[in-house]
Amino acid sequence: MKDMNDNEAIAIMIKVNELASRYGMEPYDFVAVLKHERFPNPALGGALDTTGRTILAYEVPPSDPSKLERFELMMETIGASNDTGLLIAEDEKIIKALNHALEVAPRARGRT
């Protein structure tokens, strides 16, 4: 099974922060973490084993109500549940979801 490498984890978190910025949030406004999805494997005597999928978990949403509203919109664009704050998939699929979200996210307005 494929395991998440540091380069993929960094790429995912950079995109998470870039997307948050597009929605007017700073990285300290919420807590997002990457975890390996694990399950009890009978072949290992019930010990936990990885599934090869990654969990992008938004564990703590923003406390500011206006930022929370933008956070929820951001969650919708990546396909993560507002209830659980989870996106579970292979690294490549998470990166694709974040790339798609970046394509449709608000852009900074230029000065005139």
PLY file of the C-alpha trace (Angstrom):
ply
format ascii 1.0
element vertex 112
property float x
property float y
property float z
element edge 111
property int vertex1
property int vertex2
end_header
0.00 0.00 0.00
1.18 3.48 -0.85
2.10 5.63 2.11
1.98 9.43 2.19
5.40 10.99 1.69
6.56 14.31 3.08
6.49 16.04 -0.32
2.83 15.12 -0.88
1.89 16.19 2.65
3.61 19.55 2.16
1.93 20.05 -1.23
-1.48 19.34 0.29
-0.98 21.71 3.21
0.33 24.50 0.95
-2.84 24.18 -1.12
-4.98 24.13 2.05
-3.42 27.43 3.16
-3.62 28.98 -0.32
-7.31 28.09 -0.53
-7.97 29.48 2.95
-6.27 32.71 1.91
-8.63 32.98 -1.07
-11.52 32.85 1.39
-9.99 35.54 3.60
-8.62 33.27 6.30
-5.18 32.86 7.81
-3.63 29.45 8.65
-4.13 30.18 12.37
-7.91 30.68 11.95
-8.54 26.91 11.82
-6.74 23.61 12.42
-6.20 21.23 9.50
-4.19 18.03 9.83
-3.23 15.10 7.63
-3.51 11.56 8.95
-3.15 8.09 7.53
-6.42 6.19 7.38
-5.98 3.06 9.52
-7.96 -0.12 10.13
-7.53 -3.23 12.31
-5.82 -5.84 10.13
-6.56 -9.47 11.08
-3.37 -10.54 9.28
-1.45 -8.44 11.82
-3.32 -9.84 14.81
-5.73 -6.91 14.83
-2.98 -4.27 14.88
-3.71 -1.08 12.96
-2.56 -0.95 9.36
-2.82 1.85 6.80
-5.32 1.73 3.94
-3.20 3.83 1.59
-5.64 6.71 1.88
-5.10 10.03 3.60
-7.48 11.91 5.84
-7.47 15.69 5.49
-9.18 16.64 8.72
-10.29 20.16 9.53
-10.35 19.56 13.26
-11.10 23.06 14.51
-13.13 25.53 12.44
-12.76 29.30 12.81
-14.39 30.79 15.90
-15.18 34.12 14.18
-18.73 33.86 12.72
-17.85 35.67 9.47
-14.82 33.44 8.93
-16.86 30.36 9.83
-19.28 31.19 7.01
-16.39 31.49 4.53
-14.84 28.32 5.94
-18.07 26.41 5.27
-18.10 27.67 1.67
-14.48 26.55 1.32
-15.36 23.11 2.66
-18.08 22.78 0.04
-15.65 23.63 -2.77
-13.30 20.80 -1.79
-16.09 18.31 -1.16
-15.49 17.94 2.56
-18.41 17.57 4.92
-19.16 20.57 7.13
-20.39 18.12 9.76
-17.24 16.01 9.95
-14.62 18.31 8.39
-13.10 15.29 6.65
-11.89 14.57 3.15
-10.69 10.97 2.82
-8.98 9.81 -0.38
-5.65 8.98 -1.97
-3.20 11.90 -1.91
-3.59 12.49 -5.64
-7.38 12.81 -5.31
-7.05 15.23 -2.39
-4.64 17.37 -4.43
-7.06 17.29 -7.39
-9.95 18.34 -5.12
-7.87 21.22 -3.76
-6.78 22.25 -7.27
-10.41 22.28 -8.42
-11.38 24.33 -5.37
-8.60 26.81 -6.18
-9.95 27.15 -9.72
-13.41 28.17 -8.47
-12.38 30.06 -5.31
-12.59 33.85 -5.11
-9.56 35.65 -6.48
-7.87 38.71 -5.10
-9.08 41.86 -6.78
-6.52 43.99 -8.58
-6.07 47.63 -7.75
-7.39 50.23 -10.16
0 1
1 2
2 3
3 4
4 5
5 6
6 7
7 8
8 9
9 10
10 11
11 12
12 13
13 14
14 15
15 16
16 17
17 18
18 19
19 20
20 21
21 22
22 23
23 24
24 25
25 26
26 27
27 28
28 29
29 30
30 31
31 32
32 33
33 34
34 35
35 36
36 37
37 38
38 39
39 40
40 41
41 42
42 43
43 44
44 45
45 46
46 47
47 48
48 49
49 50
50 51
51 52
52 53
53 54
54 55
55 56
56 57
57 58
58 59
59 60
60 61
61 62
62 63
63 64
64 65
65 66
66 67
67 68
68 69
69 70
70 71
71 72
72 73
73 74
74 75
75 76
76 77
77 78
78 79
79 80
80 81
81 82
82 83
83 84
84 85
85 86
86 87
87 88
88 89
89 90
90 91
91 92
92 93
93 94
94 95
95 96
96 97
97 98
98 99
99 100
100 101
101 102
102 103
103 104
104 105
105 106
106 107
107 108
108 109
109 110
110 111
